[in-house]
């Protein structure tokens, strides 16, 4: 029976068996098949009371009602779950219906939402019902109640429907795109409180295909584990238990025992025996953890002394995810098919997810986040995102927006959107300059009408239309020249030399470098796109001594560098360099309206419980966010 409780605990720890606190000493628990060691998918209620100092636990699962042996009760009493209540955070509910589950249905746009609903007339435990909804909106989909099966007037369903509608904030029955986006924080699973880490803890080599030359050789990489072990998996000096607050290590003098385990490889599972040792630190708290071997040198990851997974398998998912963004569901389905060939079953998606995340944090992805200019681990890193936001349905107690503010956040009250950051402030001038650049190469080369049906009337119409195009183009050239002359005479002269009437009528091709330069002059984007901060320093340095031998100083501004390189004699174009410098400085000064530096604010920042960066960054300062070392 102790083995049954231990296996159930491991399932709870791995999020395979649901055990969720909903408040008022009441938990929602998922059914558990002891013989098959798997969840049944049905949900029940458990409640505990302290009567005269003695713990009493009640559960309404079928096992408790039929044979009085309830795995939920035994688990609760064995591990003193009631002592964790001060660390459990139930979901604040505005009604008697408490949501504890919200997950998208596989290969569907629908969502499955479950509620624990209180009865208005019956005692707390016996009267509570489990209500589920599958669909895209409260007014549609499929509603089910564990108490009133098939009833269309079920009070529990009505309360749950109102609760879901409140969470959606949608009283009119309209849902954008048909998708339910529930803005809620789910009731906290017990596993989130008790789960600490895995038995394996030593750093693991990254997958061989992504190893860098700078990566340290921590140990001899073992061959893939594809055969059953020849004997018992033995304890070693590095063997440990992951009890809090730190690890307890193997004692050679203390008694040992053996335990059955399963080793999951890339295509099958092996039954094996592992040697373990009772943990002296865990025993006084009755959380019966065992000291077990790390198994790193064998190419194995020891999750909990019962579930052991080959490094090859876990690395396979890492490569699949980084190479083609393979989701957990798809990968687990593929492995389940492979396992069927050998008449075995692969682990569930939730368990695999827990194992993989526990494994990947041990991989030595170190010494690789570096910048050629700033060196290793820059103080400030800008992460480029692939989207502007994530849907509200993805919110949870451990996922929050990276832009969330705190009392220590730096306030810049003078920041405003600064319009007109272009080099040319006149929008019409920018448009006409781009039209000149686009039309110069095409107007004179327009094909004349041809063919047997061509008559004089068509020729006349073509000539008239073509003439109008030429006249309009020449007018644009004149307008652009005048506009550029008001900005910079040298810039207007360069434009006239490349795109003026003489060049246009002679059909002389214009080098692409000039077209690229004037396209950037006419760009709608900020001048900072053309001349950034470091490039401005280079431009100022060159402006101070604009000589041909110093031309490479502005190589960071390719458009300007290339035309000056082609011209050879740069003296007539020095005013263009000065004009560009002045324009950039003016716009940059307009943008720099705050004098407070980021560093000055970090010293006074107050950080309260930054927590584990792997699960949440909601309470971290920018200084904290620069610390994790991530493979680039």
C-alpha positions as CSV (number, residue, x, y, z in Angstrom):
1,X,0.0,0.0,0.0
2,X,2.9,2.3,0.7
3,X,4.1,1.7,-2.9
4,X,0.6,2.7,-4.1
5,X,0.8,6.0,-2.2
6,X,4.3,6.7,-3.4
7,X,3.3,6.1,-7.1
8,X,0.3,8.3,-6.7
9,X,2.5,11.0,-5.2
10,X,4.8,10.8,-8.1
11,X,1.8,11.2,-10.5
12,X,0.6,14.3,-8.6
13,X,4.2,15.7,-8.6
14,X,4.3,15.2,-12.4
15,X,0.9,16.8,-13.0
16,X,-0.4,13.5,-14.3
17,X,-3.0,13.2,-11.5
18,X,-5.0,16.3,-10.6
19,X,-5.1,17.4,-7.0
20,X,-6.3,21.0,-6.9
21,X,-7.1,23.2,-3.9
22,X,-10.3,25.3,-4.4
23,X,-10.6,26.8,-0.9
24,X,-12.3,26.3,2.4
25,X,-10.3,23.0,3.1
26,X,-11.8,21.5,-0.1
27,X,-9.8,19.9,-2.9
28,X,-10.8,18.7,-6.3
29,X,-9.1,15.3,-7.0
30,X,-8.8,13.3,-10.2
31,X,-9.7,9.6,-10.1
32,X,-6.8,7.1,-9.9
33,X,-6.7,3.5,-11.1
34,X,-4.3,1.8,-8.7
35,X,-3.8,-1.3,-10.8
36,X,-3.1,0.5,-14.1
37,X,-1.3,3.4,-12.3
38,X,-3.0,6.1,-14.3
39,X,-5.7,8.8,-14.0
40,X,-9.3,7.9,-14.9
41,X,-10.3,11.4,-16.0
42,X,-13.2,11.6,-13.5
43,X,-13.1,14.3,-10.8
44,X,-14.3,14.2,-7.2
45,X,-14.1,16.3,-4.0
46,X,-12.1,15.8,-0.9
47,X,-12.4,17.8,2.4
48,X,-10.5,17.7,5.6
49,X,-11.4,18.8,9.2
50,X,-9.5,18.9,12.4
51,X,-11.8,17.5,15.1
52,X,-10.4,17.6,18.7
53,X,-6.9,18.0,17.1
54,X,-7.3,14.8,15.0
55,X,-7.2,15.0,11.2
56,X,-10.4,13.7,9.5
57,X,-10.4,13.4,5.7
58,X,-13.5,12.7,3.6
59,X,-13.6,11.9,-0.1
60,X,-16.5,11.0,-2.4
61,X,-14.6,9.0,-5.0
62,X,-16.0,5.5,-5.8
63,X,-13.1,3.7,-4.2
64,X,-13.9,5.4,-0.8
65,X,-17.6,4.6,-1.1
66,X,-17.2,0.9,-2.3
67,X,-14.2,-0.6,-0.4
68,X,-13.1,2.2,2.0
69,X,-9.6,2.3,0.5
70,X,-9.2,5.7,-1.0
71,X,-5.8,6.6,-2.4
72,X,-6.6,10.3,-2.1
73,X,-7.2,10.0,1.7
74,X,-4.1,7.9,2.2
75,X,-2.0,10.4,0.2
76,X,-3.4,13.3,2.1
77,X,-2.7,11.8,5.5
78,X,0.7,10.4,4.6
79,X,2.1,13.7,3.4
80,X,0.3,16.1,5.7
81,X,-1.1,18.1,2.9
82,X,-3.2,20.2,5.4
83,X,0.1,21.8,6.5
84,X,0.5,23.3,3.1
85,X,-2.7,25.2,3.2
86,X,-1.0,28.5,4.0
87,X,1.0,28.1,0.8
88,X,-2.0,27.2,-1.4
89,X,-3.8,30.0,-3.1
90,X,-7.4,29.2,-4.1
91,X,-9.0,31.1,-7.0
92,X,-11.1,34.0,-5.8
93,X,-14.6,33.2,-7.0
94,X,-17.4,35.7,-7.5
95,X,-20.1,32.9,-7.3
96,X,-20.5,29.4,-6.0
97,X,-18.9,28.0,-9.1
98,X,-15.1,27.8,-8.8
99,X,-13.2,27.2,-12.1
100,X,-10.2,24.8,-11.7
101,X,-9.5,23.7,-15.2
102,X,-9.3,25.5,-18.5
103,X,-7.6,23.8,-21.5
104,X,-7.9,23.8,-25.3
105,X,-9.2,20.6,-26.7
106,X,-6.7,18.8,-28.9
107,X,-7.1,19.5,-32.6
108,X,-10.0,21.9,-32.0
109,X,-10.8,25.5,-31.3
110,X,-13.0,24.5,-28.4
111,X,-12.0,24.8,-24.8
112,X,-12.7,22.4,-21.9
113,X,-13.5,24.3,-18.6
114,X,-14.3,22.5,-15.4
115,X,-16.0,24.0,-12.3
116,X,-16.4,22.9,-8.7
117,X,-19.9,24.1,-7.7
118,X,-21.2,24.5,-4.2
119,X,-24.7,23.4,-3.3
120,X,-27.1,25.8,-1.7
121,X,-28.9,23.2,0.4
122,X,-26.7,20.2,1.1
123,X,-23.5,19.9,3.2
124,X,-20.3,21.3,1.7
125,X,-18.8,18.0,0.4
126,X,-21.8,15.9,-0.5
127,X,-23.6,18.6,-2.3
128,X,-20.7,19.9,-4.4
129,X,-20.9,19.0,-8.1
130,X,-18.3,18.9,-11.0
131,X,-19.6,20.8,-14.0
132,X,-17.8,20.8,-17.4
133,X,-18.2,22.8,-20.5
134,X,-16.7,22.1,-23.9
135,X,-17.2,24.8,-26.5
136,X,-16.3,28.3,-27.6
137,X,-18.9,30.3,-25.7
138,X,-21.1,29.9,-22.5
139,X,-24.3,30.0,-24.6
140,X,-23.2,27.2,-26.8
141,X,-21.2,24.0,-26.6
142,X,-21.8,21.0,-24.3
143,X,-22.5,21.4,-20.6
144,X,-22.4,18.4,-18.2
145,X,-23.0,18.1,-14.5
146,X,-22.0,15.2,-12.2
147,X,-25.2,15.6,-10.2
148,X,-27.9,16.3,-12.7
149,X,-27.0,14.2,-15.8
150,X,-29.2,15.2,-18.7
151,X,-31.1,17.9,-16.9
152,X,-31.6,21.1,-18.9
153,X,-32.6,23.1,-15.8
154,X,-29.5,22.1,-13.7
155,X,-28.8,24.8,-11.1
156,X,-25.1,23.9,-11.0
157,X,-24.8,24.4,-14.8
158,X,-26.6,27.7,-14.6
159,X,-24.2,28.9,-11.9
160,X,-21.2,27.7,-13.9
161,X,-22.5,29.4,-17.1
162,X,-22.9,32.7,-15.2
163,X,-19.4,32.3,-13.8
164,X,-17.9,31.7,-17.2
165,X,-19.8,34.6,-18.7
166,X,-18.5,36.9,-15.9
167,X,-14.9,35.8,-16.6
168,X,-15.4,36.5,-20.3
169,X,-16.8,39.9,-19.5
170,X,-19.3,39.3,-22.4
171,X,-22.9,39.7,-21.6
172,X,-24.2,40.0,-25.2
173,X,-23.2,36.6,-26.3
174,X,-20.6,37.8,-28.8
175,X,-17.2,36.3,-28.9
176,X,-14.5,37.6,-31.3
177,X,-13.4,34.9,-33.7
178,X,-15.4,32.3,-31.8
179,X,-12.6,31.8,-29.3
180,X,-13.1,31.8,-25.6
181,X,-10.3,33.8,-23.9
182,X,-10.8,33.4,-20.2
183,X,-8.9,35.9,-18.1
184,X,-8.4,33.9,-14.9
185,X,-5.7,32.4,-12.8
186,X,-6.4,28.7,-12.2
187,X,-6.7,27.3,-8.7
188,X,-3.2,26.2,-7.7
189,X,-2.3,22.5,-8.2
190,X,-0.8,20.8,-5.2
191,X,2.1,19.8,-7.5
192,X,3.1,23.4,-7.9
193,X,3.6,23.5,-4.1
194,X,5.3,20.2,-3.3
195,X,7.3,19.6,-6.5
196,X,10.9,20.8,-6.2
197,X,13.1,19.1,-8.8
198,X,14.4,15.8,-10.0
199,X,16.7,13.2,-8.4
200,X,19.2,13.9,-11.2
201,X,20.9,17.2,-10.5
202,X,24.4,17.2,-12.2
203,X,24.9,19.3,-15.3
204,X,24.2,17.5,-18.5
205,X,25.9,18.0,-21.9
206,X,23.9,19.8,-24.5
207,X,22.7,17.7,-27.6
208,X,25.8,16.9,-29.7
209,X,24.4,18.7,-32.7
210,X,24.3,22.1,-30.9
211,X,27.6,21.8,-29.0
212,X,29.9,24.8,-29.2
213,X,33.7,24.7,-29.3
214,X,33.6,26.8,-26.1
215,X,31.4,24.2,-24.2
216,X,33.2,22.4,-21.4
217,X,33.5,18.6,-21.5
218,X,31.9,17.8,-18.2
219,X,32.1,14.1,-18.6
220,X,32.6,11.4,-21.3
221,X,29.4,11.4,-23.4
222,X,27.9,7.9,-23.1
223,X,26.5,6.0,-26.1
224,X,22.7,6.0,-26.5
225,X,20.9,3.9,-24.0
226,X,19.2,1.2,-26.0
227,X,19.6,-2.0,-24.1
228,X,18.2,-3.1,-20.7
229,X,20.6,-2.6,-17.9
230,X,22.7,-5.7,-17.0
231,X,22.1,-5.4,-13.3
232,X,20.8,-3.1,-10.5
233,X,21.3,0.6,-10.9
234,X,23.6,1.3,-8.0
235,X,24.0,4.2,-5.7
236,X,27.1,6.3,-5.9
237,X,28.7,9.1,-3.9
238,X,26.8,11.7,-6.0
239,X,23.4,10.1,-5.2
240,X,21.0,12.4,-3.5
241,X,17.4,13.3,-2.6
242,X,15.9,16.7,-3.7
243,X,14.5,17.6,-0.2
244,X,14.2,21.2,0.8
245,X,16.0,23.4,1.4
246,X,19.0,21.5,-0.1
247,X,20.0,18.1,-1.2
248,X,20.7,15.2,1.2
249,X,23.5,12.9,-0.1
250,X,24.0,9.2,0.0
251,X,25.3,7.7,3.3
252,X,27.5,4.6,2.7
253,X,26.8,3.3,6.2
254,X,23.0,3.7,6.2
255,X,20.7,0.8,5.1
256,X,19.7,0.5,1.5
257,X,16.8,-1.1,-0.4
258,X,15.8,-1.7,-4.0
259,X,12.9,-0.3,-6.0
260,X,11.3,-1.2,-9.4
261,X,11.6,1.5,-12.1
262,X,11.0,2.0,-15.7
263,X,13.6,3.3,-18.2
264,X,12.1,5.1,-21.2
265,X,14.2,5.1,-24.4
266,X,13.6,6.4,-27.9
267,X,11.5,3.4,-29.0
268,X,10.7,1.2,-26.0
269,X,10.7,0.9,-22.2
270,X,12.7,-1.4,-19.9
271,X,11.8,-2.7,-16.5
272,X,14.7,-2.4,-14.1
273,X,15.7,-2.4,-10.5
274,X,17.3,0.6,-8.8
275,X,19.0,0.8,-5.4
276,X,17.7,3.6,-3.2
277,X,18.1,4.8,0.4
278,X,15.6,6.3,2.8
279,X,16.2,10.1,3.1
280,X,16.9,11.0,6.8
281,X,15.9,14.6,6.1
282,X,12.5,13.7,4.6
283,X,11.6,11.1,7.1
284,X,10.8,13.4,10.1
285,X,8.3,15.3,7.9
286,X,6.7,12.0,6.6
287,X,7.4,13.1,3.0
288,X,8.9,9.7,2.2
289,X,11.5,10.6,-0.5
290,X,14.4,8.4,-1.3
291,X,18.0,9.0,-2.2
292,X,18.7,7.8,-5.7
293,X,21.6,7.7,-8.2
294,X,22.0,10.5,-10.7
295,X,22.8,8.2,-13.7
296,X,24.3,11.0,-15.8
297,X,27.2,8.9,-16.9
298,X,24.9,6.2,-18.2
299,X,23.0,8.6,-20.4
300,X,19.9,8.5,-18.2
301,X,17.9,11.1,-16.4
302,X,16.4,10.0,-13.0
303,X,13.2,11.9,-12.6
304,X,11.9,10.4,-9.4
305,X,13.5,6.9,-8.9
306,X,10.5,5.4,-10.7
307,X,10.5,7.3,-14.0
308,X,13.9,7.3,-15.7
309,X,14.3,8.7,-19.2
310,X,17.2,8.3,-21.7
311,X,19.1,11.5,-22.6
312,X,18.8,10.6,-26.2
313,X,15.0,10.7,-26.0
314,X,14.9,14.1,-24.2
315,X,17.5,15.6,-26.6
316,X,15.4,14.3,-29.5
317,X,12.5,16.5,-28.4
318,X,14.8,19.5,-27.9
319,X,16.0,19.2,-31.5
320,X,12.5,18.6,-32.8
321,X,11.2,21.7,-30.9
322,X,14.0,24.1,-31.9
323,X,14.1,22.7,-35.5
324,X,10.4,22.7,-36.3
325,X,8.6,24.0,-33.2
326,X,7.1,20.5,-32.5
327,X,4.6,20.8,-29.7
328,X,4.6,18.3,-26.8
329,X,1.3,16.8,-27.9
330,X,2.6,15.9,-31.4
331,X,5.9,14.5,-30.1
332,X,4.2,12.4,-27.4
333,X,1.7,11.0,-30.0
334,X,4.6,10.1,-32.3
335,X,6.5,8.3,-29.4
336,X,3.3,6.5,-28.4
337,X,3.0,5.1,-31.9
338,X,6.6,3.9,-31.8
339,X,6.1,2.2,-28.5
340,X,3.0,0.3,-29.8
341,X,5.4,-1.5,-32.2
342,X,7.0,-3.1,-29.1
343,X,3.6,-3.5,-27.3
344,X,4.4,-0.9,-24.7
345,X,2.9,2.4,-23.6
346,X,4.7,5.7,-23.5
347,X,4.2,8.2,-20.7
348,X,1.5,10.8,-20.9
349,X,1.9,14.3,-22.2
350,X,1.8,16.1,-18.8
351,X,4.4,13.7,-17.3
352,X,6.7,14.1,-20.3
353,X,6.4,17.9,-20.1
354,X,7.4,17.8,-16.4
355,X,10.3,15.5,-17.1
356,X,11.6,17.5,-20.1
357,X,11.5,20.8,-18.2
358,X,13.3,19.3,-15.2
359,X,15.9,17.9,-17.6
360,X,16.5,20.9,-19.8
361,X,17.4,23.2,-16.9
362,X,20.3,20.9,-16.1
363,X,21.8,21.2,-19.5
364,X,25.0,23.2,-19.6
365,X,24.0,25.9,-22.0
366,X,26.7,28.2,-20.6
367,X,29.4,30.6,-21.9
368,X,27.7,31.4,-25.2
369,X,25.8,34.6,-24.7
370,X,28.3,37.1,-25.8
371,X,28.6,40.3,-27.9
372,X,31.6,41.2,-30.0
373,X,31.5,44.8,-28.5
374,X,30.2,44.2,-25.0
375,X,31.8,40.8,-24.1
376,X,30.1,38.0,-22.3
377,X,26.7,38.4,-20.6
378,X,25.9,42.1,-21.5
379,X,24.1,44.0,-18.8
380,X,21.3,45.0,-21.1
381,X,19.8,42.6,-23.8
382,X,16.9,43.4,-26.1
383,X,14.9,40.3,-27.0
384,X,13.1,40.6,-30.4
385,X,9.6,39.2,-30.1
386,X,7.5,37.4,-32.8
387,X,4.2,39.0,-31.7
388,X,2.9,42.0,-30.0
389,X,1.0,40.1,-27.3
390,X,-0.2,36.7,-26.2
391,X,-3.9,35.8,-25.7
392,X,-5.5,36.1,-22.3
393,X,-6.3,32.4,-22.4
394,X,-2.6,31.7,-21.8
395,X,-2.5,33.6,-18.5
396,X,-1.7,31.5,-15.5
397,X,-0.2,32.0,-12.1
398,X,3.3,31.6,-13.5
399,X,3.0,33.4,-16.8
400,X,2.6,37.2,-16.8
401,X,3.4,39.9,-19.3
402,X,7.1,41.0,-19.4
403,X,5.9,44.6,-19.5
404,X,4.1,44.3,-16.1
405,X,5.2,47.2,-13.8
406,X,6.0,47.2,-10.2
407,X,6.5,50.0,-7.5
408,X,10.2,49.9,-8.4
409,X,9.6,50.5,-12.1
410,X,11.4,53.5,-13.6
411,X,8.8,56.2,-14.5
412,X,9.6,58.4,-17.5
413,X,6.7,60.9,-17.6
414,X,8.2,63.1,-20.4
415,X,8.2,60.4,-23.0
416,X,5.9,61.2,-25.8
417,X,5.5,60.0,-29.4
418,X,7.7,62.2,-31.5
419,X,6.3,62.6,-35.1
420,X,8.3,63.8,-38.1
421,X,11.5,61.9,-37.5
422,X,12.2,61.7,-41.3
423,X,15.1,63.5,-43.0
424,X,12.7,65.4,-45.3
425,X,9.8,66.8,-43.3
426,X,7.7,67.6,-46.4
427,X,5.6,64.4,-47.1
428,X,4.8,65.6,-50.6
429,X,8.5,66.1,-51.3
430,X,9.3,62.5,-50.1
431,X,6.5,61.1,-52.3
432,X,7.6,62.9,-55.4
433,X,11.3,62.0,-54.9
434,X,10.3,58.3,-54.7
435,X,8.2,58.7,-57.9
436,X,11.2,60.2,-59.7
437,X,13.4,57.3,-58.6
438,X,10.7,54.8,-59.7
439,X,9.8,56.4,-63.0
440,X,13.2,57.5,-64.5
441,X,14.1,54.1,-65.8
442,X,10.7,53.2,-67.3
443,X,9.0,56.2,-69.0
444,X,11.3,56.5,-72.0
445,X,11.5,52.7,-72.5
446,X,7.7,52.2,-72.8
447,X,7.0,50.0,-75.8
448,X,5.2,51.5,-78.7
449,X,2.0,49.8,-79.9
450,X,2.7,47.1,-82.5
451,X,0.8,44.4,-84.5
452,X,-1.2,44.2,-87.6
453,X,-4.3,45.9,-86.1
454,X,-2.3,49.1,-85.1
455,X,-3.7,52.2,-86.9
456,X,-2.8,55.8,-86.9
457,X,-5.4,56.6,-84.3
458,X,-3.8,54.3,-81.7
459,X,-0.4,55.7,-82.5
460,X,-1.6,59.2,-81.8
461,X,-3.2,58.2,-78.5
462,X,0.0,56.5,-77.5
463,X,2.1,59.5,-78.3
464,X,-0.2,61.9,-76.5
465,X,-0.3,59.7,-73.3
466,X,3.5,59.2,-73.5
467,X,4.1,62.9,-73.8
468,X,1.9,63.6,-70.8
469,X,4.0,61.1,-68.8
470,X,7.2,62.8,-69.8
471,X,6.0,66.3,-69.0
472,X,4.7,65.2,-65.6
473,X,8.0,63.4,-64.8
474,X,10.0,66.5,-65.8
475,X,7.7,68.7,-63.6
476,X,8.4,66.3,-60.7
477,X,12.1,66.5,-61.2
478,X,11.9,70.3,-61.1
479,X,9.7,70.2,-57.9
480,X,12.1,67.8,-56.2
481,X,15.1,69.8,-57.1
482,X,13.6,73.0,-55.7
483,X,12.6,71.2,-52.5
484,X,16.1,69.6,-52.0
485,X,17.8,72.9,-52.7
486,X,15.9,74.4,-49.7
487,X,17.3,71.6,-47.6
488,X,20.9,71.4,-48.9
489,X,22.2,72.8,-52.2
490,X,24.8,70.1,-52.6
491,X,22.2,67.4,-52.1
492,X,20.0,69.1,-54.8
493,X,23.0,69.3,-57.2
494,X,23.8,65.6,-56.7
495,X,20.1,64.8,-57.5
496,X,20.2,66.9,-60.6
497,X,23.4,65.3,-61.9
498,X,21.9,61.8,-61.4
499,X,18.2,62.4,-62.2
500,X,18.0,65.7,-64.0
501,X,16.6,66.4,-67.4
502,X,19.9,65.9,-69.3
503,X,20.4,62.5,-67.7
504,X,16.8,61.5,-68.2
505,X,16.7,62.3,-71.9
506,X,20.1,60.7,-72.6
507,X,18.8,57.5,-71.0
508,X,22.0,57.2,-69.1
509,X,21.7,54.5,-66.4
510,X,22.1,55.7,-62.8
511,X,24.3,53.5,-60.5
512,X,22.3,51.6,-58.0
513,X,24.2,53.2,-55.1
514,X,22.6,56.6,-55.9
515,X,19.1,55.2,-56.0
516,X,19.7,53.5,-52.7
517,X,21.0,56.7,-51.1
518,X,18.0,58.9,-52.3
519,X,15.6,56.2,-51.3
520,X,16.9,56.5,-47.7
521,X,16.7,60.3,-48.0
522,X,13.0,59.9,-48.9
523,X,12.2,57.1,-46.4
524,X,9.2,57.3,-44.2
525,X,11.1,55.8,-41.3
526,X,13.1,57.7,-38.7
527,X,16.6,59.0,-39.6
528,X,17.8,56.8,-36.7
529,X,17.2,53.8,-39.0
530,X,19.9,55.2,-41.3
531,X,22.2,56.8,-38.7
532,X,22.0,55.1,-35.3
533,X,23.8,56.2,-32.2
534,X,27.2,54.5,-32.9
535,X,27.0,55.6,-36.6
536,X,26.4,59.2,-35.5
537,X,29.7,59.0,-33.6
538,X,31.4,57.9,-36.8
539,X,29.8,60.6,-38.8
540,X,30.9,63.3,-36.3
541,X,34.4,62.0,-36.4
542,X,34.5,62.1,-40.2
543,X,32.9,65.6,-40.3
544,X,35.7,66.9,-38.2
545,X,38.2,65.9,-40.8
546,X,36.5,64.9,-44.1
547,X,39.4,63.6,-46.2
548,X,39.4,60.7,-48.7
549,X,41.7,58.7,-46.5
550,X,39.2,58.9,-43.6
551,X,36.3,57.8,-45.7
552,X,36.1,54.3,-44.1
553,X,35.1,56.0,-40.9
554,X,31.5,56.2,-42.2
555,X,31.4,52.6,-43.5
556,X,28.6,52.1,-40.8
557,X,26.4,54.3,-43.1
558,X,26.6,52.2,-46.3
559,X,24.4,54.4,-48.5
560,X,26.5,57.6,-47.8
561,X,29.8,55.7,-47.9
562,X,29.2,54.1,-51.3
563,X,28.3,57.4,-53.2
564,X,31.3,59.2,-51.7
565,X,33.5,56.3,-52.7
566,X,32.1,56.4,-56.3
567,X,32.5,60.2,-56.6
568,X,36.1,60.2,-55.6
569,X,36.3,64.0,-55.1
570,X,34.4,64.3,-51.8
571,X,34.8,68.1,-51.3
572,X,31.6,69.1,-53.2
573,X,29.7,66.7,-51.1
574,X,30.9,67.7,-47.7
575,X,27.8,69.9,-47.2
576,X,25.7,66.8,-47.6
577,X,27.6,65.1,-44.7
578,X,27.1,68.2,-42.6
579,X,23.4,68.4,-43.4
580,X,22.9,64.8,-42.5
581,X,24.8,65.2,-39.3
582,X,22.8,68.2,-38.2
583,X,19.5,66.6,-39.0
584,X,20.3,63.5,-37.1
585,X,21.6,65.4,-34.0
586,X,18.4,67.5,-34.0
587,X,16.0,64.5,-34.1
588,X,18.1,62.6,-31.5
589,X,18.1,65.5,-29.1
590,X,14.3,65.8,-29.5
591,X,13.9,62.2,-28.5
592,X,16.2,62.4,-25.5
593,X,13.8,64.2,-23.1
594,X,14.7,62.2,-19.9
595,X,17.9,62.7,-18.0
596,X,17.4,59.8,-15.6
597,X,19.6,56.8,-16.5
598,X,18.5,53.2,-16.0
599,X,21.5,52.5,-13.7
600,X,20.6,55.2,-11.2
601,X,17.2,53.6,-10.6
602,X,18.4,50.1,-10.1
603,X,20.2,51.0,-6.9
604,X,16.9,52.0,-5.2
605,X,14.9,49.2,-6.7
606,X,13.1,47.0,-4.2
607,X,12.6,43.5,-5.2
608,X,10.2,41.3,-3.2
609,X,10.6,37.6,-3.6
610,X,11.9,37.4,-7.2
611,X,11.2,33.6,-7.2
612,X,12.4,31.1,-9.7
613,X,13.2,32.8,-13.0
614,X,12.3,29.5,-14.8
615,X,8.6,29.9,-13.8
616,X,8.0,33.6,-13.4
617,X,9.7,37.0,-14.0
618,X,6.8,39.1,-12.7
619,X,8.7,40.4,-9.7
620,X,12.1,40.7,-11.3
621,X,13.9,43.9,-12.0
622,X,15.8,44.5,-15.3
623,X,19.0,43.7,-13.4
624,X,17.6,40.3,-12.6
625,X,16.6,39.7,-16.3
626,X,20.2,40.2,-17.4
627,X,21.5,37.4,-15.3
628,X,20.2,34.2,-17.0
629,X,22.7,32.8,-19.5
630,X,20.9,31.8,-22.6
631,X,22.4,30.1,-25.7
632,X,22.3,32.6,-28.6
